[in-house]
Amino acid sequence: VQLVESGGGLVQSGGSLRLSCAASGFIFAWADMSWYRQAPGKERELVATIRSGSGKTQYADFVMGRFTVSRNDADSTVFLQMNSLKPEDTAVYYCEVPVAGRSRWGQGTQVTVSS
């Protein structure tokens, strides 16, 4: 299993970024995919999940209405469109998939939002 995140960077408050996670090593179309984030000194927290098949999405309250998760099964890629970014969104963002009962993670991509 391999997950490779990209798209992070430095952005001003109110700006936008689009994260991508390229997946391989498992049947992507069958997998629920999630984005997590971890800020310095804080625990990793769930940001959004997109289900396989239905494409149903779920979001943490703190990103509702600002972030959108989507997927492209043909390319085995999951995306996180982040709008109206705030300084408190600063964190390392990780892609996650459960495989054989265990969470698998990418290396993460840094998102920094300046005020």
C-alpha positions, 0 to 999 in steps of 0.5 A: 500500500502506498499513499502519496500526498501533494498540494500543500504549501503556504497560503494567506488566510482566506485562500485556497489549496487543493490536496491530492493523494495518489494511492496504489497497492489496493483496490482503490474503488472498494476503499473508504478514503479519509483525510486527517490532519495534525497540528504541532503539539496536537493529536491527529484529527479526522477532517473528512471521509469519502465512502467507496461506491456511493461517494457519500462524504462526512466532514468534521464540524470545523471544516464543514462548508469550507472543505470538499473531499472527492475521489477519482476511482479511475486514477486512484486519487482522492482530493481535498479542496480547501477554501476559506482557509484559516490560520488554525487550519495549519497542520500536516495533512495525511491521507488514510485508508484501512487495509486488512484491518489496519490504517495505512498512512501517507507521509503527509503534506504541510499546509501553512495558513498565514494571518 
